[in-house]
Amino acid sequence: MILCFLSLPFFSFLGIFSSYYRKLAKEAFKCALGKPIDKRCEVAFSKKIKSKVVAKISKLSPKLSKVIERYLDMLD
């Protein structure tokens, strides 16, 4: 849940410059507003963001990606 709230301002700012991030900002907005109202995220936005973050980091360091994946699971 907290990942939706953290990603909303980040992707909103990046959405000013790129249409790809506008789509992610819209999904983050739906997720951030839907969670407190007890609605489920339509696209499992937090899982999608977690997988992208871990995939990028695993290219650099597999050990670090395992640690980050563990901590991202705690946030949700």
PyMOL commands that place a pseudoatom at each C-alpha (Angstrom):
pseudoatom trace, name=CA, resn=MET, resi=1, chain=A, elem=C, hetatm=0, pos=[0.000, 0.000, 0.000]
pseudoatom trace, name=CA, resn=ILE, resi=2, chain=A, elem=C, hetatm=0, pos=[2.764, 2.410, 0.860]
pseudoatom trace, name=CA, resn=LEU, resi=3, chain=A, elem=C, hetatm=0, pos=[4.410, 1.717, -2.467]
pseudoatom trace, name=CA, resn=CYS, resi=4, chain=A, elem=C, hetatm=0, pos=[1.390, 3.184, -4.246]
pseudoatom trace, name=CA, resn=PHE, resi=5, chain=A, elem=C, hetatm=0, pos=[1.638, 6.380, -2.214]
pseudoatom trace, name=CA, resn=LEU, resi=6, chain=A, elem=C, hetatm=0, pos=[5.402, 6.658, -2.739]
pseudoatom trace, name=CA, resn=SER, resi=7, chain=A, elem=C, hetatm=0, pos=[5.222, 6.088, -6.467]
pseudoatom trace, name=CA, resn=LEU, resi=8, chain=A, elem=C, hetatm=0, pos=[2.409, 8.580, -7.084]
pseudoatom trace, name=CA, resn=PRO, resi=9, chain=A, elem=C, hetatm=0, pos=[4.451, 11.822, -6.760]
pseudoatom trace, name=CA, resn=PHE, resi=10, chain=A, elem=C, hetatm=0, pos=[7.483, 10.225, -8.387]
pseudoatom trace, name=CA, resn=PHE, resi=11, chain=A, elem=C, hetatm=0, pos=[5.657, 9.079, -11.507]
pseudoatom trace, name=CA, resn=SER, resi=12, chain=A, elem=C, hetatm=0, pos=[3.556, 12.244, -11.608]
pseudoatom trace, name=CA, resn=PHE, resi=13, chain=A, elem=C, hetatm=0, pos=[6.710, 14.324, -11.852]
pseudoatom trace, name=CA, resn=LEU, resi=14, chain=A, elem=C, hetatm=0, pos=[8.248, 12.061, -14.485]
pseudoatom trace, name=CA, resn=GLY, resi=15, chain=A, elem=C, hetatm=0, pos=[4.938, 12.032, -16.356]
pseudoatom trace, name=CA, resn=ILE, resi=16, chain=A, elem=C, hetatm=0, pos=[5.483, 15.668, -17.221]
pseudoatom trace, name=CA, resn=PHE, resi=17, chain=A, elem=C, hetatm=0, pos=[8.316, 14.618, -19.499]
pseudoatom trace, name=CA, resn=SER, resi=18, chain=A, elem=C, hetatm=0, pos=[7.252, 11.198, -20.818]
pseudoatom trace, name=CA, resn=SER, resi=19, chain=A, elem=C, hetatm=0, pos=[3.985, 9.537, -21.795]
pseudoatom trace, name=CA, resn=TYR, resi=20, chain=A, elem=C, hetatm=0, pos=[5.202, 6.174, -20.442]
pseudoatom trace, name=CA, resn=TYR, resi=21, chain=A, elem=C, hetatm=0, pos=[5.360, 7.607, -16.940]
pseudoatom trace, name=CA, resn=ARG, resi=22, chain=A, elem=C, hetatm=0, pos=[1.956, 9.262, -17.361]
pseudoatom trace, name=CA, resn=LYS, resi=23, chain=A, elem=C, hetatm=0, pos=[0.441, 5.799, -17.703]
pseudoatom trace, name=CA, resn=LEU, resi=24, chain=A, elem=C, hetatm=0, pos=[2.228, 4.653, -14.555]
pseudoatom trace, name=CA, resn=ALA, resi=25, chain=A, elem=C, hetatm=0, pos=[1.125, 7.814, -12.744]
pseudoatom trace, name=CA, resn=LYS, resi=26, chain=A, elem=C, hetatm=0, pos=[-2.512, 7.078, -13.637]
pseudoatom trace, name=CA, resn=GLU, resi=27, chain=A, elem=C, hetatm=0, pos=[-2.167, 3.515, -12.329]
pseudoatom trace, name=CA, resn=ALA, resi=28, chain=A, elem=C, hetatm=0, pos=[-0.503, 4.790, -9.143]
pseudoatom trace, name=CA, resn=PHE, resi=29, chain=A, elem=C, hetatm=0, pos=[-3.324, 7.305, -8.669]
pseudoatom trace, name=CA, resn=LYS, resi=30, chain=A, elem=C, hetatm=0, pos=[-5.973, 4.589, -9.043]
pseudoatom trace, name=CA, resn=CYS, resi=31, chain=A, elem=C, hetatm=0, pos=[-4.059, 2.349, -6.664]
pseudoatom trace, name=CA, resn=ALA, resi=32, chain=A, elem=C, hetatm=0, pos=[-3.502, 5.081, -4.047]
pseudoatom trace, name=CA, resn=LEU, resi=33, chain=A, elem=C, hetatm=0, pos=[-7.165, 6.079, -4.052]
pseudoatom trace, name=CA, resn=GLY, resi=34, chain=A, elem=C, hetatm=0, pos=[-8.526, 2.550, -4.308]
pseudoatom trace, name=CA, resn=LYS, resi=35, chain=A, elem=C, hetatm=0, pos=[-6.645, 1.060, -1.358]
pseudoatom trace, name=CA, resn=PRO, resi=36, chain=A, elem=C, hetatm=0, pos=[-8.148, 3.287, 1.383]
pseudoatom trace, name=CA, resn=ILE, resi=37, chain=A, elem=C, hetatm=0, pos=[-11.623, 2.720, -0.063]
pseudoatom trace, name=CA, resn=ASP, resi=38, chain=A, elem=C, hetatm=0, pos=[-11.083, -1.067, 0.154]
pseudoatom trace, name=CA, resn=LYS, resi=39, chain=A, elem=C, hetatm=0, pos=[-10.914, -1.570, -3.581]
pseudoatom trace, name=CA, resn=ARG, resi=40, chain=A, elem=C, hetatm=0, pos=[-8.245, -3.773, -5.057]
pseudoatom trace, name=CA, resn=CYS, resi=41, chain=A, elem=C, hetatm=0, pos=[-5.776, -2.428, -7.557]
pseudoatom trace, name=CA, resn=GLU, resi=42, chain=A, elem=C, hetatm=0, pos=[-6.940, -3.319, -11.028]
pseudoatom trace, name=CA, resn=VAL, resi=43, chain=A, elem=C, hetatm=0, pos=[-3.542, -4.223, -12.390]
pseudoatom trace, name=CA, resn=ALA, resi=44, chain=A, elem=C, hetatm=0, pos=[-1.674, -5.215, -9.240]
pseudoatom trace, name=CA, resn=PHE, resi=45, chain=A, elem=C, hetatm=0, pos=[0.354, -2.040, -9.534]
pseudoatom trace, name=CA, resn=SER, resi=46, chain=A, elem=C, hetatm=0, pos=[2.575, -2.664, -6.526]
pseudoatom trace, name=CA, resn=LYS, resi=47, chain=A, elem=C, hetatm=0, pos=[3.616, -6.107, -7.803]
pseudoatom trace, name=CA, resn=LYS, resi=48, chain=A, elem=C, hetatm=0, pos=[4.364, -4.627, -11.204]
pseudoatom trace, name=CA, resn=ILE, resi=49, chain=A, elem=C, hetatm=0, pos=[6.602, -1.916, -9.727]
pseudoatom trace, name=CA, resn=LYS, resi=50, chain=A, elem=C, hetatm=0, pos=[8.338, -4.376, -7.386]
pseudoatom trace, name=CA, resn=SER, resi=51, chain=A, elem=C, hetatm=0, pos=[9.200, -6.694, -10.242]
pseudoatom trace, name=CA, resn=LYS, resi=52, chain=A, elem=C, hetatm=0, pos=[10.605, -3.875, -12.371]
pseudoatom trace, name=CA, resn=VAL, resi=53, chain=A, elem=C, hetatm=0, pos=[12.767, -2.555, -9.529]
pseudoatom trace, name=CA, resn=VAL, resi=54, chain=A, elem=C, hetatm=0, pos=[14.140, -5.973, -8.636]
pseudoatom trace, name=CA, resn=ALA, resi=55, chain=A, elem=C, hetatm=0, pos=[14.802, -6.819, -12.298]
pseudoatom trace, name=CA, resn=LYS, resi=56, chain=A, elem=C, hetatm=0, pos=[16.833, -3.641, -12.830]
pseudoatom trace, name=CA, resn=ILE, resi=57, chain=A, elem=C, hetatm=0, pos=[18.856, -4.182, -9.654]
pseudoatom trace, name=CA, resn=SER, resi=58, chain=A, elem=C, hetatm=0, pos=[19.463, -7.880, -10.331]
pseudoatom trace, name=CA, resn=LYS, resi=59, chain=A, elem=C, hetatm=0, pos=[21.458, -6.936, -13.429]
pseudoatom trace, name=CA, resn=LEU, resi=60, chain=A, elem=C, hetatm=0, pos=[23.854, -5.012, -11.182]
pseudoatom trace, name=CA, resn=SER, resi=61, chain=A, elem=C, hetatm=0, pos=[23.973, -7.240, -8.120]
pseudoatom trace, name=CA, resn=PRO, resi=62, chain=A, elem=C, hetatm=0, pos=[21.957, -10.429, -7.493]
pseudoatom trace, name=CA, resn=LYS, resi=63, chain=A, elem=C, hetatm=0, pos=[22.640, -10.347, -3.745]
pseudoatom trace, name=CA, resn=LEU, resi=64, chain=A, elem=C, hetatm=0, pos=[21.405, -6.777, -3.439]
pseudoatom trace, name=CA, resn=SER, resi=65, chain=A, elem=C, hetatm=0, pos=[18.269, -7.614, -5.412]
pseudoatom trace, name=CA, resn=LYS, resi=66, chain=A, elem=C, hetatm=0, pos=[17.385, -10.395, -2.936]
pseudoatom trace, name=CA, resn=VAL, resi=67, chain=A, elem=C, hetatm=0, pos=[17.695, -7.982, -0.024]
pseudoatom trace, name=CA, resn=ILE, resi=68, chain=A, elem=C, hetatm=0, pos=[15.636, -5.296, -1.758]
pseudoatom trace, name=CA, resn=GLU, resi=69, chain=A, elem=C, hetatm=0, pos=[12.969, -7.804, -2.726]
pseudoatom trace, name=CA, resn=ARG, resi=70, chain=A, elem=C, hetatm=0, pos=[12.668, -8.864, 0.902]
pseudoatom trace, name=CA, resn=TYR, resi=71, chain=A, elem=C, hetatm=0, pos=[12.261, -5.262, 2.059]
pseudoatom trace, name=CA, resn=LEU, resi=72, chain=A, elem=C, hetatm=0, pos=[9.775, -4.406, -0.668]
pseudoatom trace, name=CA, resn=ASP, resi=73, chain=A, elem=C, hetatm=0, pos=[7.647, -7.347, 0.457]
pseudoatom trace, name=CA, resn=MET, resi=74, chain=A, elem=C, hetatm=0, pos=[7.591, -5.847, 3.941]
pseudoatom trace, name=CA, resn=LEU, resi=75, chain=A, elem=C, hetatm=0, pos=[6.267, -2.547, 2.578]
pseudoatom trace, name=CA, resn=ASP, resi=76, chain=A, elem=C, hetatm=0, pos=[3.193, -4.147, 1.091]
for i in range(1, 76): cmd.bond("trace and resi %d" % i, "trace and resi %d" % (i + 1))
show_as sticks, trace
zoom trace
